[in-house]
Amino acid sequence: MNKEPLTDRAASARHARYGTLPERIRFEDMTEEVDAGRGGGAVSYNPEGSWKYYSCLALDLGL
């Protein structure tokens, strides 16, 4: 049984098949800062109407 390391041949075969990894994306490029006041006025929390959106599996199944 031949016990020579396969890392060089395996690495070159992997590189030939898949190429290189894409460049890393900086964290600053992944995030976007948005003003909290923009667009938030139309959607607000209404405690009187929140019961309409309550979901309970027992009630859905009629238990």
C-alpha positions as CSV (number, residue, x, y, z in Angstrom):
1,M,0.0,0.0,0.0
2,N,1.5,3.4,-1.0
3,K,1.4,5.9,1.9
4,E,2.7,9.0,0.1
5,P,0.8,12.2,0.9
6,L,-1.9,13.1,-1.6
7,T,-2.2,16.8,-0.6
8,D,-0.2,18.2,-3.5
9,R,-1.9,16.2,-6.2
10,A,-5.3,16.6,-4.6
11,A,-4.9,20.3,-4.1
12,S,-3.8,20.8,-7.7
13,A,-6.7,18.7,-9.0
14,R,-9.1,20.7,-6.8
15,H,-7.7,23.9,-8.0
16,A,-7.9,22.8,-11.6
17,R,-11.5,21.8,-11.2
18,Y,-12.9,24.6,-9.1
19,G,-10.5,27.4,-9.5
20,T,-10.0,29.9,-6.7
21,L,-12.4,31.2,-4.1
22,P,-14.1,34.6,-4.7
23,E,-12.7,37.6,-2.9
24,R,-14.1,38.3,0.6
25,I,-16.8,40.8,1.0
26,R,-16.0,43.5,3.6
27,F,-18.5,43.9,6.5
28,E,-19.0,47.5,5.5
29,D,-20.2,46.5,2.1
30,M,-22.8,44.0,3.6
31,T,-24.6,46.5,5.8
32,E,-26.6,49.6,4.9
33,E,-27.7,52.4,7.2
34,V,-31.2,53.7,6.8
35,D,-32.9,56.5,8.5
36,A,-35.4,55.3,11.1
37,G,-37.9,58.0,10.3
38,R,-38.1,57.2,6.6
39,G,-41.2,55.1,5.8
40,G,-41.9,54.2,9.4
41,G,-44.8,56.6,9.8
42,A,-47.3,54.6,7.8
43,V,-46.6,51.3,9.7
44,S,-47.2,51.6,13.4
45,Y,-48.1,49.2,16.2
46,N,-51.8,49.2,17.1
47,P,-52.5,47.3,20.3
48,E,-56.3,47.3,19.7
49,G,-55.9,45.5,16.3
50,S,-53.1,43.2,17.3
51,W,-55.6,40.4,18.2
52,K,-56.3,39.9,14.5
53,Y,-52.8,38.6,13.9
54,Y,-52.7,36.1,16.8
55,S,-51.9,32.6,15.7
56,C,-52.4,29.6,17.9
57,L,-52.1,26.0,16.6
58,A,-54.7,24.7,19.1
59,L,-57.3,27.2,17.9
60,D,-56.4,26.5,14.2
61,L,-57.1,22.7,14.8
62,G,-60.3,23.4,16.7
63,L,-59.1,22.0,20.0
